[in-house]
Amino acid sequence: MVEGSMTQGAGQEPVVRTATLRDFRVPPYAQTPVPPQAQGAPPSSVPHPGNAVVGDGQPEGYTPTERDLPVIRRGDTVQVQTVAEPRPASDDGRGPLFVVGDVHGYLDELLAALGEQGLIDADGNWAAGNARLWFLGDFTDRGPDGIGVIDLVMRLSAEAAAAGGYCKALMGNHELLLIGAKRFADTPVNSGAGTATFQAAWLLNGGQKTDMERLQDVHLQWMSRLDAVIEEDGHLLMHSDTTAYLDYGSTIEDVNDTITAILTRNDADECWDLFRKLTKRFAFRDEGGSQAVRELLTTYGGQRVVHGHSPIPYLLGEVGTEEGEDGAGPVINGPHVYADGLAIAMDGGVTMAGKLLVVQLPLHD
């Protein structure tokens, strides 16, 4: 695996299909409506998602959601390749380790990606024996069948355990958002920039009404008990590319226990603050990014951070313009290794015509 690089597409034979900006635009059902007063406004003046009463600006520390992520610069093509890995068992007899990036309700794409790796059979049943599979969070919202994705992961967890392996999942910010929308609905919370509600934020960030209609207590209980951080074979797995996890404990156990306790207390403001912090992104991308990763690794252990949350097209992009359709966007075929090789990004951008990534670890530069 090599770090993504930017090369001009002109005069070069593409390795794979070159996407255009149209390919990476969010589908209609996933688009975030912009309030009338924000139409044509610069990004800094666009109101915080979920705000019923708009303040003078975005709350401190808030990281943009899909709506105002930077645009890939036209004319750039990014090729990110995956190096095929053998599947040896670990020294202690455990099976190979796999991770799955953000799914966001794309059940058919998930089934196809799991099948390509031999983790499930043609009927969608666990077929990987003692393999270990970790989902990095964000099962719902934006895509058509988030509850179907959760049901699949829950079923595969039982089937993998029976076969001597396991299928587990981490807490993503969209799990927090869905839990909050169900529990607190339109209850006002203090967002730091006016009044917000989980319900409004959920809808503005791709919440699907069919998911809410099918959401059951068993789904809520399962989501609310998910860990936020875990270490496997030297890989520190987490959903968000942020150092905000450090606010919740100095050990992995502390972080997971603290977040579970917050959800158990069921306080709307406290849950909103947790959601807001785990929505932050890009901590590892720019100058100082490798130091941010090292801080997490020093605190929690591991040699590399593996995360989802921020789509690889945006980790590789630069702020630009969407005017015109002749430019090339990034083509995502595998994870993005960056921050001096210390971070692996796993969100291939399935919500923007990208790729739902299921990858075996470790990766090699």
Contacts in CASP RR format, 6 or more apart in sequence:
PFRMAT RR
TARGET T0000
AUTHOR 0000-0000-0000
METHOD contacts of the structure
MODEL  1
MVEGSMTQGAGQEPVVRTATLRDFRVPPYAQTPVPPQAQGAPPSSVPHPG
NAVVGDGQPEGYTPTERDLPVIRRGDTVQVQTVAEPRPASDDGRGPLFVV
GDVHGYLDELLAALGEQGLIDADGNWAAGNARLWFLGDFTDRGPDGIGVI
DLVMRLSAEAAAAGGYCKALMGNHELLLIGAKRFADTPVNSGAGTATFQA
AWLLNGGQKTDMERLQDVHLQWMSRLDAVIEEDGHLLMHSDTTAYLDYGS
TIEDVNDTITAILTRNDADECWDLFRKLTKRFAFRDEGGSQAVRELLTTY
GGQRVVHGHSPIPYLLGEVGTEEGEDGAGPVINGPHVYADGLAIAMDGGV
TMAGKLLVVQLPLHD
1 81 0 8 1.000
1 82 0 8 1.000
1 83 0 8 1.000
1 334 0 8 1.000
1 335 0 8 1.000
1 337 0 8 1.000
1 344 0 8 1.000
1 363 0 8 1.000
1 364 0 8 1.000
1 365 0 8 1.000
2 81 0 8 1.000
2 83 0 8 1.000
2 337 0 8 1.000
2 365 0 8 1.000
3 336 0 8 1.000
3 337 0 8 1.000
3 338 0 8 1.000
3 341 0 8 1.000
3 365 0 8 1.000
4 78 0 8 1.000
4 79 0 8 1.000
4 80 0 8 1.000
4 316 0 8 1.000
4 336 0 8 1.000
4 337 0 8 1.000
4 338 0 8 1.000
5 78 0 8 1.000
5 79 0 8 1.000
6 76 0 8 1.000
6 77 0 8 1.000
6 78 0 8 1.000
6 316 0 8 1.000
6 317 0 8 1.000
7 76 0 8 1.000
7 77 0 8 1.000
7 79 0 8 1.000
8 75 0 8 1.000
8 76 0 8 1.000
8 77 0 8 1.000
9 18 0 8 1.000
9 75 0 8 1.000
9 76 0 8 1.000
9 77 0 8 1.000
9 328 0 8 1.000
10 75 0 8 1.000
12 77 0 8 1.000
14 77 0 8 1.000
14 79 0 8 1.000
14 331 0 8 1.000
15 79 0 8 1.000
15 81 0 8 1.000
15 331 0 8 1.000
16 79 0 8 1.000
16 331 0 8 1.000
16 333 0 8 1.000
17 331 0 8 1.000
18 77 0 8 1.000
18 328 0 8 1.000
18 329 0 8 1.000
18 331 0 8 1.000
19 328 0 8 1.000
19 329 0 8 1.000
19 330 0 8 1.000
19 331 0 8 1.000
19 353 0 8 1.000
19 354 0 8 1.000
20 325 0 8 1.000
20 326 0 8 1.000
20 327 0 8 1.000
20 328 0 8 1.000
20 329 0 8 1.000
21 71 0 8 1.000
21 72 0 8 1.000
21 74 0 8 1.000
21 322 0 8 1.000
21 324 0 8 1.000
21 325 0 8 1.000
21 327 0 8 1.000
21 329 0 8 1.000
22 325 0 8 1.000
23 329 0 8 1.000
23 352 0 8 1.000
23 353 0 8 1.000
23 354 0 8 1.000
24 72 0 8 1.000
24 313 0 8 1.000
24 329 0 8 1.000
24 330 0 8 1.000
24 352 0 8 1.000
24 353 0 8 1.000
24 354 0 8 1.000
25 322 0 8 1.000
25 352 0 8 1.000
25 353 0 8 1.000
26 32 0 8 1.000
26 66 0 8 1.000
26 142 0 8 1.000
26 351 0 8 1.000
26 352 0 8 1.000
27 142 0 8 1.000
27 143 0 8 1.000
27 351 0 8 1.000
29 142 0 8 1.000
29 143 0 8 1.000
29 144 0 8 1.000
29 206 0 8 1.000
29 208 0 8 1.000
30 66 0 8 1.000
30 142 0 8 1.000
30 143 0 8 1.000
30 206 0 8 1.000
30 351 0 8 1.000
31 67 0 8 1.000
32 49 0 8 1.000
32 65 0 8 1.000
32 66 0 8 1.000
32 67 0 8 1.000
32 204 0 8 1.000
32 205 0 8 1.000
32 206 0 8 1.000
33 204 0 8 1.000
34 46 0 8 1.000
34 67 0 8 1.000
35 47 0 8 1.000
35 54 0 8 1.000
37 47 0 8 1.000
37 54 0 8 1.000
38 45 0 8 1.000
38 46 0 8 1.000
38 47 0 8 1.000
43 64 0 8 1.000
43 68 0 8 1.000
44 57 0 8 1.000
44 58 0 8 1.000
45 57 0 8 1.000
46 58 0 8 1.000
46 67 0 8 1.000
46 68 0 8 1.000
47 54 0 8 1.000
47 55 0 8 1.000
47 57 0 8 1.000
47 58 0 8 1.000
47 193 0 8 1.000
48 54 0 8 1.000
48 57 0 8 1.000
48 58 0 8 1.000
48 59 0 8 1.000
48 62 0 8 1.000
48 191 0 8 1.000
48 193 0 8 1.000
48 194 0 8 1.000
48 196 0 8 1.000
49 65 0 8 1.000
49 67 0 8 1.000
49 200 0 8 1.000
49 201 0 8 1.000
49 204 0 8 1.000
49 205 0 8 1.000
50 191 0 8 1.000
50 196 0 8 1.000
50 197 0 8 1.000
50 200 0 8 1.000
50 201 0 8 1.000
50 204 0 8 1.000
51 191 0 8 1.000
51 193 0 8 1.000
51 194 0 8 1.000
51 195 0 8 1.000
51 196 0 8 1.000
51 200 0 8 1.000
52 188 0 8 1.000
52 194 0 8 1.000
52 195 0 8 1.000
52 196 0 8 1.000
52 197 0 8 1.000
52 200 0 8 1.000
53 194 0 8 1.000
53 195 0 8 1.000
54 193 0 8 1.000
54 194 0 8 1.000
55 193 0 8 1.000
55 194 0 8 1.000
56 193 0 8 1.000
57 193 0 8 1.000
58 193 0 8 1.000
59 191 0 8 1.000
59 192 0 8 1.000
59 193 0 8 1.000
59 276 0 8 1.000
60 192 0 8 1.000
61 276 0 8 1.000
61 280 0 8 1.000
62 193 0 8 1.000
62 276 0 8 1.000
62 279 0 8 1.000
62 280 0 8 1.000
63 242 0 8 1.000
63 279 0 8 1.000
63 280 0 8 1.000
63 281 0 8 1.000
63 282 0 8 1.000
64 281 0 8 1.000
65 204 0 8 1.000
65 205 0 8 1.000
65 279 0 8 1.000
66 142 0 8 1.000
66 205 0 8 1.000
66 351 0 8 1.000
67 204 0 8 1.000
69 311 0 8 1.000
69 314 0 8 1.000
70 314 0 8 1.000
70 317 0 8 1.000
70 318 0 8 1.000
70 319 0 8 1.000
70 320 0 8 1.000
71 319 0 8 1.000
71 320 0 8 1.000
71 321 0 8 1.000
71 322 0 8 1.000
72 313 0 8 1.000
72 314 0 8 1.000
72 316 0 8 1.000
72 317 0 8 1.000
72 318 0 8 1.000
72 320 0 8 1.000
72 329 0 8 1.000
72 330 0 8 1.000
73 317 0 8 1.000
73 318 0 8 1.000
73 319 0 8 1.000
73 320 0 8 1.000
74 320 0 8 1.000
74 321 0 8 1.000
74 324 0 8 1.000
74 326 0 8 1.000
74 327 0 8 1.000
74 328 0 8 1.000
74 329 0 8 1.000
75 327 0 8 1.000
75 328 0 8 1.000
75 329 0 8 1.000
76 317 0 8 1.000
76 318 0 8 1.000
76 328 0 8 1.000
76 329 0 8 1.000
76 330 0 8 1.000
77 328 0 8 1.000
77 329 0 8 1.000
77 330 0 8 1.000
77 331 0 8 1.000
78 313 0 8 1.000
78 316 0 8 1.000
78 317 0 8 1.000
78 329 0 8 1.000
78 330 0 8 1.000
78 331 0 8 1.000
78 332 0 8 1.000
79 331 0 8 1.000
79 333 0 8 1.000
80 312 0 8 1.000
80 316 0 8 1.000
80 330 0 8 1.000
80 331 0 8 1.000
80 332 0 8 1.000
80 333 0 8 1.000
80 334 0 8 1.000
80 335 0 8 1.000
80 336 0 8 1.000
81 333 0 8 1.000
81 334 0 8 1.000
82 333 0 8 1.000
82 334 0 8 1.000
82 335 0 8 1.000
82 359 0 8 1.000
82 363 0 8 1.000
83 363 0 8 1.000
83 364 0 8 1.000
85 360 0 8 1.000
85 362 0 8 1.000
85 363 0 8 1.000
85 364 0 8 1.000
87 95 0 8 1.000
87 96 0 8 1.000
87 131 0 8 1.000
87 360 0 8 1.000
88 96 0 8 1.000
89 95 0 8 1.000
89 96 0 8 1.000
89 130 0 8 1.000
90 96 0 8 1.000
90 97 0 8 1.000
90 233 0 8 1.000
93 130 0 8 1.000
94 130 0 8 1.000
94 132 0 8 1.000
94 165 0 8 1.000
95 129 0 8 1.000
95 130 0 8 1.000
95 131 0 8 1.000
95 132 0 8 1.000
95 165 0 8 1.000
96 131 0 8 1.000
96 132 0 8 1.000
96 360 0 8 1.000
97 131 0 8 1.000
97 132 0 8 1.000
97 134 0 8 1.000
97 232 0 8 1.000
97 233 0 8 1.000
97 235 0 8 1.000
97 360 0 8 1.000
97 361 0 8 1.000
98 117 0 8 1.000
98 119 0 8 1.000
98 131 0 8 1.000
98 132 0 8 1.000
98 133 0 8 1.000
98 134 0 8 1.000
98 358 0 8 1.000
98 359 0 8 1.000
98 360 0 8 1.000
98 361 0 8 1.000
99 133 0 8 1.000
99 134 0 8 1.000
99 135 0 8 1.000
99 136 0 8 1.000
99 235 0 8 1.000
99 237 0 8 1.000
99 306 0 8 1.000
99 346 0 8 1.000
99 358 0 8 1.000
99 359 0 8 1.000
99 361 0 8 1.000
100 110 0 8 1.000
100 113 0 8 1.000
100 114 0 8 1.000
100 133 0 8 1.000
100 134 0 8 1.000
100 135 0 8 1.000
100 136 0 8 1.000
100 346 0 8 1.000
100 356 0 8 1.000
100 357 0 8 1.000
100 358 0 8 1.000
101 135 0 8 1.000
101 136 0 8 1.000
101 137 0 8 1.000
101 138 0 8 1.000
101 308 0 8 1.000
101 346 0 8 1.000
101 347 0 8 1.000
101 348 0 8 1.000
101 356 0 8 1.000
101 357 0 8 1.000
101 358 0 8 1.000
102 136 0 8 1.000
102 137 0 8 1.000
102 138 0 8 1.000
102 308 0 8 1.000
102 309 0 8 1.000
102 311 0 8 1.000
102 346 0 8 1.000
102 347 0 8 1.000
102 348 0 8 1.000
102 349 0 8 1.000
102 350 0 8 1.000
102 351 0 8 1.000
102 356 0 8 1.000
103 109 0 8 1.000
103 110 0 8 1.000
103 135 0 8 1.000
103 137 0 8 1.000
103 138 0 8 1.000
103 139 0 8 1.000
103 146 0 8 1.000
103 149 0 8 1.000
103 350 0 8 1.000
103 356 0 8 1.000
104 138 0 8 1.000
104 139 0 8 1.000
104 140 0 8 1.000
104 141 0 8 1.000
104 142 0 8 1.000
104 143 0 8 1.000
104 146 0 8 1.000
104 174 0 8 1.000
104 350 0 8 1.000
104 351 0 8 1.000
105 139 0 8 1.000
105 140 0 8 1.000
105 141 0 8 1.000
105 142 0 8 1.000
105 143 0 8 1.000
105 144 0 8 1.000
105 145 0 8 1.000
105 146 0 8 1.000
105 148 0 8 1.000
105 149 0 8 1.000
105 208 0 8 1.000
106 143 0 8 1.000
106 144 0 8 1.000
106 145 0 8 1.000
106 149 0 8 1.000
106 350 0 8 1.000
106 351 0 8 1.000
106 356 0 8 1.000
107 144 0 8 1.000
107 145 0 8 1.000
107 146 0 8 1.000
107 148 0 8 1.000
107 149 0 8 1.000
107 152 0 8 1.000
109 350 0 8 1.000
109 356 0 8 1.000
110 149 0 8 1.000
110 152 0 8 1.000
110 356 0 8 1.000
110 358 0 8 1.000
111 120 0 8 1.000
111 124 0 8 1.000
111 152 0 8 1.000
112 356 0 8 1.000
113 356 0 8 1.000
113 357 0 8 1.000
113 358 0 8 1.000
114 120 0 8 1.000
114 124 0 8 1.000
114 358 0 8 1.000
115 121 0 8 1.000
115 124 0 8 1.000
116 358 0 8 1.000
117 128 0 8 1.000
117 358 0 8 1.000
117 360 0 8 1.000
118 127 0 8 1.000
118 128 0 8 1.000
119 126 0 8 1.000
119 127 0 8 1.000
119 128 0 8 1.000
119 131 0 8 1.000
119 133 0 8 1.000
119 358 0 8 1.000
120 126 0 8 1.000
120 127 0 8 1.000
120 128 0 8 1.000
120 156 0 8 1.000
121 127 0 8 1.000
124 152 0 8 1.000
125 159 0 8 1.000
126 156 0 8 1.000
126 159 0 8 1.000
126 160 0 8 1.000
126 162 0 8 1.000
126 163 0 8 1.000
126 167 0 8 1.000
128 160 0 8 1.000
128 163 0 8 1.000
128 165 0 8 1.000
129 160 0 8 1.000
129 163 0 8 1.000
129 164 0 8 1.000
129 165 0 8 1.000
130 163 0 8 1.000
130 164 0 8 1.000
130 165 0 8 1.000
131 160 0 8 1.000
131 165 0 8 1.000
132 165 0 8 1.000
132 166 0 8 1.000
132 168 0 8 1.000
132 232 0 8 1.000
133 156 0 8 1.000
133 160 0 8 1.000
133 166 0 8 1.000
133 167 0 8 1.000
133 168 0 8 1.000
134 168 0 8 1.000
134 169 0 8 1.000
134 170 0 8 1.000
134 230 0 8 1.000
134 232 0 8 1.000
134 237 0 8 1.000
135 153 0 8 1.000
135 167 0 8 1.000
135 168 0 8 1.000
135 169 0 8 1.000
135 170 0 8 1.000
136 170 0 8 1.000
136 172 0 8 1.000
136 237 0 8 1.000
136 238 0 8 1.000
136 239 0 8 1.000
136 306 0 8 1.000
136 307 0 8 1.000
136 308 0 8 1.000
136 309 0 8 1.000
136 346 0 8 1.000
137 169 0 8 1.000
137 170 0 8 1.000
137 171 0 8 1.000
137 172 0 8 1.000
137 174 0 8 1.000
137 175 0 8 1.000
137 226 0 8 1.000
137 239 0 8 1.000
137 308 0 8 1.000
138 172 0 8 1.000
138 173 0 8 1.000
138 174 0 8 1.000
138 175 0 8 1.000
138 239 0 8 1.000
138 308 0 8 1.000
138 309 0 8 1.000
138 347 0 8 1.000
139 146 0 8 1.000
139 149 0 8 1.000
139 150 0 8 1.000
139 153 0 8 1.000
139 169 0 8 1.000
139 174 0 8 1.000
139 175 0 8 1.000
140 146 0 8 1.000
140 147 0 8 1.000
140 149 0 8 1.000
140 150 0 8 1.000
140 174 0 8 1.000
140 175 0 8 1.000
140 178 0 8 1.000
140 207 0 8 1.000
140 208 0 8 1.000
140 211 0 8 1.000
141 174 0 8 1.000
141 177 0 8 1.000
141 178 0 8 1.000
141 202 0 8 1.000
141 205 0 8 1.000
141 206 0 8 1.000
141 207 0 8 1.000
141 208 0 8 1.000
141 211 0 8 1.000
142 205 0 8 1.000
142 206 0 8 1.000
142 207 0 8 1.000
142 208 0 8 1.000
142 351 0 8 1.000
143 206 0 8 1.000
143 208 0 8 1.000
143 351 0 8 1.000
144 208 0 8 1.000
144 210 0 8 1.000
145 210 0 8 1.000
145 211 0 8 1.000
146 208 0 8 1.000
146 211 0 8 1.000
147 210 0 8 1.000
147 211 0 8 1.000
147 214 0 8 1.000
147 215 0 8 1.000
147 219 0 8 1.000
148 214 0 8 1.000
150 219 0 8 1.000
150 222 0 8 1.000
150 223 0 8 1.000
153 167 0 8 1.000
153 169 0 8 1.000
154 218 0 8 1.000
154 222 0 8 1.000
156 167 0 8 1.000
157 166 0 8 1.000
157 167 0 8 1.000
157 168 0 8 1.000
157 169 0 8 1.000
159 167 0 8 1.000
160 166 0 8 1.000
160 167 0 8 1.000
161 167 0 8 1.000
168 227 0 8 1.000
168 230 0 8 1.000
169 226 0 8 1.000
170 226 0 8 1.000
170 227 0 8 1.000
170 228 0 8 1.000
170 229 0 8 1.000
170 230 0 8 1.000
170 237 0 8 1.000
170 238 0 8 1.000
170 239 0 8 1.000
171 223 0 8 1.000
171 226 0 8 1.000
171 227 0 8 1.000
171 228 0 8 1.000
171 239 0 8 1.000
171 259 0 8 1.000
171 278 0 8 1.000
172 226 0 8 1.000
172 228 0 8 1.000
172 239 0 8 1.000
172 240 0 8 1.000
172 278 0 8 1.000
172 309 0 8 1.000
173 239 0 8 1.000
173 240 0 8 1.000
173 275 0 8 1.000
173 278 0 8 1.000
173 279 0 8 1.000
173 309 0 8 1.000
174 205 0 8 1.000
175 223 0 8 1.000
175 226 0 8 1.000
176 271 0 8 1.000
176 274 0 8 1.000
176 275 0 8 1.000
176 278 0 8 1.000
177 198 0 8 1.000
177 201 0 8 1.000
177 202 0 8 1.000
177 205 0 8 1.000
177 207 0 8 1.000
177 275 0 8 1.000
178 202 0 8 1.000
178 207 0 8 1.000
178 211 0 8 1.000
178 212 0 8 1.000
178 215 0 8 1.000
178 223 0 8 1.000
179 220 0 8 1.000
179 223 0 8 1.000
179 224 0 8 1.000
179 263 0 8 1.000
179 271 0 8 1.000
180 198 0 8 1.000
180 202 0 8 1.000
180 268 0 8 1.000
180 271 0 8 1.000
180 275 0 8 1.000
181 198 0 8 1.000
181 199 0 8 1.000
181 201 0 8 1.000
181 202 0 8 1.000
181 203 0 8 1.000
181 207 0 8 1.000
181 212 0 8 1.000
182 212 0 8 1.000
182 215 0 8 1.000
182 220 0 8 1.000
183 198 0 8 1.000
183 220 0 8 1.000
183 266 0 8 1.000
183 268 0 8 1.000
183 271 0 8 1.000
184 197 0 8 1.000
184 198 0 8 1.000
184 199 0 8 1.000
184 268 0 8 1.000
184 271 0 8 1.000
185 197 0 8 1.000
185 198 0 8 1.000
185 199 0 8 1.000
186 197 0 8 1.000
186 199 0 8 1.000
186 200 0 8 1.000
187 197 0 8 1.000
187 198 0 8 1.000
187 268 0 8 1.000
188 195 0 8 1.000
188 196 0 8 1.000
188 197 0 8 1.000
189 195 0 8 1.000
189 196 0 8 1.000
189 197 0 8 1.000
189 198 0 8 1.000
189 268 0 8 1.000
189 269 0 8 1.000
189 271 0 8 1.000
189 272 0 8 1.000
190 196 0 8 1.000
190 269 0 8 1.000
190 272 0 8 1.000
191 272 0 8 1.000
191 276 0 8 1.000
196 272 0 8 1.000
198 268 0 8 1.000
198 271 0 8 1.000
198 272 0 8 1.000
198 275 0 8 1.000
201 275 0 8 1.000
224 260 0 8 1.000
224 263 0 8 1.000
224 264 0 8 1.000
225 260 0 8 1.000
227 256 0 8 1.000
228 238 0 8 1.000
228 239 0 8 1.000
228 245 0 8 1.000
228 248 0 8 1.000
228 255 0 8 1.000
228 256 0 8 1.000
228 259 0 8 1.000
228 278 0 8 1.000
229 236 0 8 1.000
229 237 0 8 1.000
229 238 0 8 1.000
229 245 0 8 1.000
229 252 0 8 1.000
229 255 0 8 1.000
229 256 0 8 1.000
229 300 0 8 1.000
230 236 0 8 1.000
230 237 0 8 1.000
230 238 0 8 1.000
230 252 0 8 1.000
231 237 0 8 1.000
231 252 0 8 1.000
231 300 0 8 1.000
231 301 0 8 1.000
231 302 0 8 1.000
232 361 0 8 1.000
233 361 0 8 1.000
233 362 0 8 1.000
234 301 0 8 1.000
234 302 0 8 1.000
234 303 0 8 1.000
234 304 0 8 1.000
235 302 0 8 1.000
235 303 0 8 1.000
235 304 0 8 1.000
235 305 0 8 1.000
235 306 0 8 1.000
235 344 0 8 1.000
235 361 0 8 1.000
235 362 0 8 1.000
236 296 0 8 1.000
236 297 0 8 1.000
236 300 0 8 1.000
236 301 0 8 1.000
236 302 0 8 1.000
236 304 0 8 1.000
236 305 0 8 1.000
236 306 0 8 1.000
237 306 0 8 1.000
237 307 0 8 1.000
238 245 0 8 1.000
238 296 0 8 1.000
238 305 0 8 1.000
238 306 0 8 1.000
238 307 0 8 1.000
239 278 0 8 1.000
239 307 0 8 1.000
239 308 0 8 1.000
239 309 0 8 1.000
240 278 0 8 1.000
240 279 0 8 1.000
240 280 0 8 1.000
240 281 0 8 1.000
240 307 0 8 1.000
240 308 0 8 1.000
240 309 0 8 1.000
240 310 0 8 1.000
241 281 0 8 1.000
241 282 0 8 1.000
241 283 0 8 1.000
241 284 0 8 1.000
241 285 0 8 1.000
241 305 0 8 1.000
241 307 0 8 1.000
241 308 0 8 1.000
241 309 0 8 1.000
241 310 0 8 1.000
241 343 0 8 1.000
241 345 0 8 1.000
242 277 0 8 1.000
242 278 0 8 1.000
242 280 0 8 1.000
242 281 0 8 1.000
242 283 0 8 1.000
242 309 0 8 1.000
243 283 0 8 1.000
243 292 0 8 1.000
243 295 0 8 1.000
243 296 0 8 1.000
244 277 0 8 1.000
244 278 0 8 1.000
244 280 0 8 1.000
245 255 0 8 1.000
245 278 0 8 1.000
245 296 0 8 1.000
245 300 0 8 1.000
246 295 0 8 1.000
246 296 0 8 1.000
246 299 0 8 1.000
247 277 0 8 1.000
248 254 0 8 1.000
248 255 0 8 1.000
248 258 0 8 1.000
248 259 0 8 1.000
249 255 0 8 1.000
249 258 0 8 1.000
250 299 0 8 1.000
251 299 0 8 1.000
251 300 0 8 1.000
252 300 0 8 1.000
255 300 0 8 1.000
259 274 0 8 1.000
262 270 0 8 1.000
262 271 0 8 1.000
262 274 0 8 1.000
263 271 0 8 1.000
263 274 0 8 1.000
281 309 0 8 1.000
281 310 0 8 1.000
282 310 0 8 1.000
282 315 0 8 1.000
283 289 0 8 1.000
283 292 0 8 1.000
284 290 0 8 1.000
284 292 0 8 1.000
284 293 0 8 1.000
284 305 0 8 1.000
284 307 0 8 1.000
284 338 0 8 1.000
284 339 0 8 1.000
284 342 0 8 1.000
284 343 0 8 1.000
285 310 0 8 1.000
285 315 0 8 1.000
285 338 0 8 1.000
285 339 0 8 1.000
289 339 0 8 1.000
289 343 0 8 1.000
290 339 0 8 1.000
290 340 0 8 1.000
290 341 0 8 1.000
290 342 0 8 1.000
290 343 0 8 1.000
292 339 0 8 1.000
293 305 0 8 1.000
293 339 0 8 1.000
293 340 0 8 1.000
293 342 0 8 1.000
293 343 0 8 1.000
294 342 0 8 1.000
296 305 0 8 1.000
297 303 0 8 1.000
297 304 0 8 1.000
297 305 0 8 1.000
297 342 0 8 1.000
303 342 0 8 1.000
304 341 0 8 1.000
304 342 0 8 1.000
304 343 0 8 1.000
304 344 0 8 1.000
304 362 0 8 1.000
305 339 0 8 1.000
305 342 0 8 1.000
305 343 0 8 1.000
305 344 0 8 1.000
306 343 0 8 1.000
306 344 0 8 1.000
306 346 0 8 1.000
306 361 0 8 1.000
307 343 0 8 1.000
307 344 0 8 1.000
307 345 0 8 1.000
307 346 0 8 1.000
308 345 0 8 1.000
308 346 0 8 1.000
308 347 0 8 1.000
309 347 0 8 1.000
310 345 0 8 1.000
310 347 0 8 1.000
311 347 0 8 1.000
311 348 0 8 1.000
311 349 0 8 1.000
311 351 0 8 1.000
311 352 0 8 1.000
312 330 0 8 1.000
312 332 0 8 1.000
312 334 0 8 1.000
312 335 0 8 1.000
312 336 0 8 1.000
312 345 0 8 1.000
312 347 0 8 1.000
312 348 0 8 1.000
312 349 0 8 1.000
313 329 0 8 1.000
313 330 0 8 1.000
313 332 0 8 1.000
313 348 0 8 1.000
313 349 0 8 1.000
313 352 0 8 1.000
313 354 0 8 1.000
315 336 0 8 1.000
315 338 0 8 1.000
315 345 0 8 1.000
316 330 0 8 1.000
316 336 0 8 1.000
317 330 0 8 1.000
332 348 0 8 1.000
332 349 0 8 1.000
332 354 0 8 1.000
332 355 0 8 1.000
332 357 0 8 1.000
333 355 0 8 1.000
334 348 0 8 1.000
334 355 0 8 1.000
334 357 0 8 1.000
334 359 0 8 1.000
335 344 0 8 1.000
335 345 0 8 1.000
335 346 0 8 1.000
335 357 0 8 1.000
335 359 0 8 1.000
335 363 0 8 1.000
336 344 0 8 1.000
336 345 0 8 1.000
337 343 0 8 1.000
337 344 0 8 1.000
337 345 0 8 1.000
337 363 0 8 1.000
337 365 0 8 1.000
338 345 0 8 1.000
341 365 0 8 1.000
344 363 0 8 1.000
346 357 0 8 1.000
346 359 0 8 1.000
347 357 0 8 1.000
348 354 0 8 1.000
348 355 0 8 1.000
348 356 0 8 1.000
348 357 0 8 1.000
349 355 0 8 1.000
349 356 0 8 1.000
350 356 0 8 1.000
END
